[in-house]
Each structure stands twice: as structure tokens, then as C-alpha cells.
Amino acid sequence: MKTLLDIIETETLAPPTRVTEVMNIIKGRHAGRVQAMVYYGSSLRELDNADKMLDFYVLVDGYRKTHGTGLRALLNRLMPPCVYYVEHESQDGTISTCKYSILSLLEFEKRCSQRAFLSQVWGRFSQPCAVLWSKDETVLKRVWAARVTAVKTVVDETAPLLGGAATAPELWGRGFYESYRTELRPESSTGRSEEIVARFADRYTAITTAIYGEPDSNGRYELPLGGEARAKRRWLFRRILGKPAAAIRVLIGAATFDGGIDYIARKVENHSGVKLDPTPAQRKHPVLHSPFLFWKLWRKGAFR
């Protein structure tokens, strides 16, 4: 039977040239600071679609020298991650856009574990992703180990909600549903969680088997009993705390990378159909206008 680490280690990728080029641009921006680059998100799931914005988590050795400015370093430490934007045209004319998030390797390890109350990182990196580059083998193993911890964290926080038995889709679908409810996500939490689990059904079955052993004849796994009330309280508090924290990150993201307001408007429209046309003044002064724009999107139902 495969272990969790065996499964995580197989999640590798030979990226297209355009992805490698963007990755090299990012490494050049933060020369000497990058420890690893983790590729995730919808562009990973649709690798051949050049219109999809690339999503990276860039793990660094520290913030001060990585950013070069006191404000970004402070924001990255207080409300991680800090977001940057890259747009690159390849020799064949393909234009790639990329949003990448800076997080220290130590902070990544912490936020993949139960030491991090909110599920932003451990929920995301329990899902399929790929380490495209690492400084050395030691760093690579640290990232893999953190991702194994993220998988265990999702299961530990979700299993008590399911009454002692569940199929792999039920377990992981419930976990991602609860996690998405703590964020400001334009799309349906239920629909999104079901889609992700169904797309990688064999993976989640293998992971659940690695944790709990073989399922019964109905595909149901025996889960630990007890702790349901505590688990429900923890997810409730994550929803209470998570949405304001996500709103703050949206404002920081809009304010700290070029095109931030337009990126957020495109993402919201793609997922919810709610259209927002920022004015030149709003683009020029995103910090000033972000609260108003956020409230406008909320009133239109973009984050239901």
C-alpha cells in the first residue's frame, strides 16, 4: 500500500516552456531568496490553456531581502502571503499572466499544519500541485513533508463531522466545502468542492486508503468517532475569522501589485458573472477605493 509521502512525491510535472520562462523571471526578481516554487490552481488543471493565469506559491528564506521594501516585507509578515504579478510574451507570441504569492518556507510548513487555525494554506496544498523547482533535495523533502501534513490536517479537521464512516468523495468533499466557506469565493462552495474531488477521484481514494486502510464493500472507510461538536465549533470560528481575513488580503493584493483591481474584477466575473468596470481613478488609487469596490461586489452577490 502506498504511503501519503509516496503519493505526494509522484505529483510531478514537466512544465511547458511558457511556464518555465515565467518561473525563471520570478526567480530573477528575487535572486538568491527563492527556496522552492509550487505550481497550483486552475491553470495546472488545464495546462494546455494558455489563457489561464498561472498560480505559484514562491517559498523564500525570509521577507526583508526578498521584497526590498519595508512595507511589503511588513505586510507579508503580518498578513501573508504577499502577491505579485507577471506578464510575459514568449517567442511564439503566447502571452502568459501569472499571480504569485510569497511565503517563507518556515511559514509554509507552519500553515500546512494544525498550528495554523485557518485553512487557507493546508486546504489548498492538500490538493494536487507540483513543485516545479527547489533549491536542493533538502528543501524539496521539506515541501513534500509539509504537504503530507496538509493532507492529514484536512482529514483530522473533517473526519469528526461524518459520524464514523464515509466514502473518500464524502470525506474530501466535506473538507473542501468547509474550507471554501471560510473564504470569499465567488463560486458555490458545494459545486467547487464536488468538482475538485471528482476530477481527481483516484487520488483521493488512494490518500484515504493510505490513512485508514481499505474501505468496506460499499467504499466506506471507518473513521474515528467523537469530537463532532468541537470540529463544528472550529469550522464556525474559521468562517467568522476567515472572511474578514480574506477581505483584507484582497485589499492588500489590489494595492500591492500592478493591475490588482483588474485582476480581482476578472476573477470575480469569471466565477460569479458579476461584472465590475474599475474607473481610472480606482485603478490609480486602489487602496482608497478597494473598500467601496468590495462592498459593491458583495451587494451584487459576487461572494455568496
C-alpha positions, 0 to 999 in steps of 0.5 A, spaced: 500 500 500 502 506 498 504 511 503 501 519 503 509 521 502 509 516 496 503 519 493 505 526 494 512 525 491 509 522 484 505 529 483 510 531 478 510 535 472 514 537 466 512 544 465 511 547 458 516 552 456 511 558 457 511 556 464 518 555 465 520 562 462 515 565 467 518 561 473 525 563 471 523 571 471 520 570 478 526 567 480 530 573 477 526 578 481 528 575 487 535 572 486 538 568 491 531 568 496 527 563 492 527 556 496 522 552 492 516 554 487 509 550 487 505 550 481 497 550 483 490 552 481 486 552 475 491 553 470 495 546 472 488 543 471 488 545 464 495 546 462 494 546 455 490 553 456 494 558 455 489 563 457 489 561 464 493 565 469 498 561 472 498 560 480 505 559 484 506 559 491 514 562 491 517 559 498 523 564 500 528 564 506 525 570 509 521 577 507 526 583 508 531 581 502 526 578 498 521 584 497 526 590 498 521 594 501 519 595 508 512 595 507 511 589 503 516 585 507 511 588 513 505 586 510 507 579 508 509 578 515 503 580 518 498 578 513 501 573 508 502 571 503 504 577 499 502 577 491 505 579 485 504 579 478 507 577 471 506 578 464 510 575 459 510 574 451 514 568 449 517 567 442 511 564 439 507 570 441 503 566 447 502 571 452 502 568 459 499 572 466 501 569 472 499 571 480 504 569 485 504 569 492 510 569 497 511 565 503 517 563 507 518 556 507 518 556 515 511 559 514 509 554 509 510 548 513 507 552 519 500 553 515 500 546 512 499 544 519 494 544 525 498 550 528 495 554 523 487 555 525 485 557 518 485 553 512 487 557 507 494 554 506 493 546 508 486 546 504 489 548 498 496 544 498 492 538 500 490 538 493 494 536 487 500 541 485 507 540 483 513 543 485 516 545 479 523 547 482 527 547 489 533 549 491 536 542 493 533 535 495 533 538 502 528 543 501 524 539 496 523 533 502 521 539 506 515 541 501 513 534 500 513 533 508 509 539 509 504 537 504 503 530 507 501 534 513 496 538 509 493 532 507 492 529 514 490 536 517 484 536 512 482 529 514 483 530 522 479 537 521 473 533 517 473 526 519 469 528 526 463 531 522 461 524 518 459 520 524 464 514 523 464 512 516 464 515 509 466 514 502 473 518 500 468 523 495 464 524 502 470 525 506 474 530 501 468 533 499 466 535 506 473 538 507 473 542 501 466 545 502 468 547 509 474 550 507 471 554 501 466 557 506 471 560 510 473 564 504 470 569 499 469 565 493 465 567 488 463 560 486 458 555 490 462 552 495 458 545 494 459 545 486 467 547 487 468 542 492 464 536 488 468 538 482 475 538 485 474 531 488 471 528 482 476 530 477 481 527 481 477 521 484 483 516 484 487 520 488 483 521 493 481 514 494 488 512 494 490 518 500 484 515 504 486 508 503 493 510 505 490 513 512 485 508 514 486 502 510 481 499 505 474 501 505 468 496 506 464 493 500 460 499 499 467 504 499 466 506 506 472 507 510 471 507 518 473 513 521 474 515 528 468 517 532 467 523 537 469 530 537 463 532 532 461 538 536 468 541 537 470 540 529 463 544 528 465 549 533 472 550 529 469 550 522 464 556 525 470 560 528 474 559 521 468 562 517 467 568 522 475 569 522 476 567 515 472 572 511 474 578 514 481 575 513 480 574 506 477 581 505 483 584 507 488 580 503 484 582 497 485 589 499 492 588 500 493 584 493 489 590 489 494 595 492 500 591 492 501 589 485 500 592 478 493 591 475 490 588 482 483 591 481 483 588 474 485 582 476 480 581 482 474 584 477 476 578 472 476 573 477 470 575 480 466 575 473 469 569 471 466 565 477 460 569 479 458 573 472 458 579 476 461 584 472 465 590 475 468 596 470 474 599 475 474 607 473 481 610 472 481 613 478 480 606 482 485 603 478 490 609 480 488 609 487 486 602 489 487 602 496 482 608 497 477 605 493 478 597 494 473 598 500 467 601 496 469 596 490 468 590 495 462 592 498 459 593 491 461 586 489 458 583 495 451 587 494 451 584 487 452 577 490 459 576 487 461 572 494 455 568 496 
